[in-house]
Amino acid sequence: MPKFDFSVITRDGQKVESVQIFGTDLPDAERKLRQMYYHCQVTQSKAVNSEKDLSQSADIEDVLSLIVKHS
């Protein structure tokens, strides 16, 4: 499921940047956003490429070296 990044101004006038929400598409993510921030004004929205975060993997040697360093 894609992730979308929003910047909003709340109904009280507070600026909130980088609210990331999963949705099937932009309107679905914005609907979820408006459930959390009722009567907000969306100032910016963009799709976030979350696949590059998932493409990184660690092998067992990397994990073991991290454990040894923090022990």
N, C-alpha and C positions, 0 to 999 in steps of 0.2 A: 504494500500500500504506500503510495507516495506521501511525502511530508511537505508541508507548506509553512513558510515563515511569514509572520505578520508583524507590522508595527501599527499600534493603535493609540488613539487618545480616548481615555475613558470618559464616562459621562461627567465625572468630577474635574476633568481637565488634565489628568495625569498622563504623561507619555509613557507608554510601555513598548519597548522594542524587543524584537526577536522572540515572539511567542510562536513556538513550533508545534504544529498540530498535524496528525495523520488524517487523511481523508481520501475517498475514492477519486475526487476531483476538487478543484478550487471552490466551487459553491458548497460542497459538502464540508470541507474544512472551515469555510467561513461561517457556515451554520453552527458548527461546534464552537467556534470562537465566540459567536454572539450569545451562546448559552452561558459562557463564562463571563464575558464582558458585555452585559446588557446595555443597549443604547450606545455602544462605542462607535467611534469614527475610524475606519480603516485608512491609514495613511500610506501604507505600502504592503504589497503581498508578492511573494515569489515562490516558485517551486524549489525545493531543496533536493539535491542529488544525494540520496542516502546510500546509493550503491557503492560509492567509493569508500565509505566507512566500513561496509561489510566485506569488501574485497580483501582487506588486510587480514592476514592470518598469522598466527604464531605457531611455531613448532614446539615440540616438547622441550627441546634444549633451551629455547628462549624463556619458557615458563620456569624451568628449573633454575636458570641463572638469576631470574628475578627473585625467586624464593630464597636462594642462597644469599643474595645481596641484602635482603631485608631481614634475615635471621640474626 
